[in-house]
């Protein structure tokens, strides 16, 4: 199983780069995953708006949000979400938010 080192922590990833233990997530984890798994050099405020919304929604519902609610809550168009997370809201944004891989459409 792939692993990623973040400071002194070594975290397990699944084959697609999602955290095996989502409870180990923190902002440093997101920054490292952004660089090493998604090719995003630095997370900006717009990235954090999406990540924070996805995390909060997940913590409240134990599910990833639907794309429409993500766009409505952040006021970003779907096009903008894909500009921020080129691999998409399900793969990229949820991965950086520390969620398990979503089953359906995010």
C-alpha positions as CSV (number, residue, x, y, z in Angstrom):
1,X,0.0,0.0,0.0
2,X,1.4,3.5,-0.9
3,X,2.5,5.8,1.9
4,X,3.2,9.4,2.2
5,X,5.5,11.1,4.7
6,X,4.4,14.3,6.3
7,X,6.8,15.6,8.8
8,X,7.4,12.7,11.2
9,X,4.1,11.0,10.3
10,X,3.8,8.3,7.6
11,X,0.3,8.0,6.3
12,X,-1.2,5.2,4.3
13,X,-2.9,5.9,1.0
14,X,-5.0,3.6,-1.1
15,X,-4.1,2.8,-4.8
16,X,-5.8,6.1,-5.9
17,X,-4.1,8.3,-3.4
18,X,-6.9,8.7,-0.9
19,X,-6.1,8.5,2.9
20,X,-6.8,5.1,4.3
21,X,-7.4,6.7,7.7
22,X,-9.3,10.0,7.1
23,X,-9.0,10.9,10.7
24,X,-5.3,11.6,10.2
25,X,-6.1,14.5,7.9
26,X,-4.9,18.1,8.7
27,X,-4.1,21.1,6.6
28,X,-0.5,20.0,6.2
29,X,-1.7,16.7,4.8
30,X,-3.8,18.6,2.3
31,X,-0.8,20.7,1.2
32,X,1.4,17.6,0.7
33,X,-1.3,15.7,-1.1
34,X,-1.9,18.7,-3.4
35,X,1.7,18.8,-4.4
36,X,2.5,15.1,-4.6
37,X,-0.8,13.6,-5.8
38,X,-2.5,16.4,-7.7
39,X,0.3,18.6,-9.0
40,X,-1.0,21.7,-7.2
41,X,2.0,23.6,-5.9
42,X,0.2,25.8,-3.4
43,X,-3.3,25.7,-2.1
44,X,-4.9,29.2,-2.4
45,X,-8.0,30.6,-0.6
46,X,-10.3,29.3,-3.3
47,X,-8.9,25.8,-2.9
48,X,-9.5,26.1,0.9
49,X,-13.0,27.3,0.4
50,X,-13.9,24.1,-1.5
51,X,-11.9,21.8,0.8
52,X,-13.4,23.4,4.0
53,X,-16.9,23.1,2.6
54,X,-16.4,19.4,1.6
55,X,-14.9,18.6,5.0
56,X,-17.6,20.3,7.0
57,X,-20.3,18.6,4.9
58,X,-18.7,15.2,5.3
59,X,-18.3,15.7,9.1
60,X,-22.0,16.6,9.4
61,X,-23.4,13.9,7.0
62,X,-20.7,11.3,6.5
63,X,-21.1,11.8,2.8
64,X,-19.4,14.0,0.2
65,X,-21.6,16.8,-1.1
66,X,-23.2,16.8,-4.5
67,X,-21.5,19.0,-7.1
68,X,-24.5,21.3,-7.3
69,X,-24.5,22.0,-3.5
70,X,-20.7,22.5,-3.6
71,X,-21.0,25.1,-6.4
72,X,-23.9,26.8,-4.6
73,X,-22.2,27.0,-1.2
74,X,-18.8,28.2,-2.6
75,X,-20.4,30.3,-5.4
76,X,-17.9,28.8,-7.8
77,X,-19.0,27.6,-11.2
78,X,-18.3,23.9,-12.0
79,X,-15.8,25.2,-14.6
80,X,-13.9,27.0,-11.8
81,X,-14.0,23.9,-9.5
82,X,-12.3,22.0,-12.3
83,X,-9.8,24.8,-12.8
84,X,-8.9,24.6,-9.1
85,X,-8.9,20.7,-9.0
86,X,-8.1,19.5,-12.5
87,X,-8.9,15.8,-11.6
88,X,-12.3,17.0,-10.5
89,X,-14.3,17.5,-7.3
90,X,-14.6,13.8,-6.5
91,X,-11.1,12.7,-7.1
92,X,-9.1,15.9,-6.5
93,X,-11.0,18.0,-4.0
94,X,-12.3,15.1,-1.9
95,X,-8.8,13.6,-1.8
96,X,-7.3,16.8,-0.6
97,X,-10.1,17.2,2.0
98,X,-9.1,13.8,3.4
99,X,-12.4,12.1,2.6
100,X,-12.6,8.5,1.5
101,X,-13.2,8.1,-2.2
102,X,-16.8,9.0,-2.9
103,X,-19.1,6.3,-4.2
104,X,-21.2,8.5,-6.4
105,X,-21.2,11.9,-8.0
106,X,-19.8,14.7,-5.9
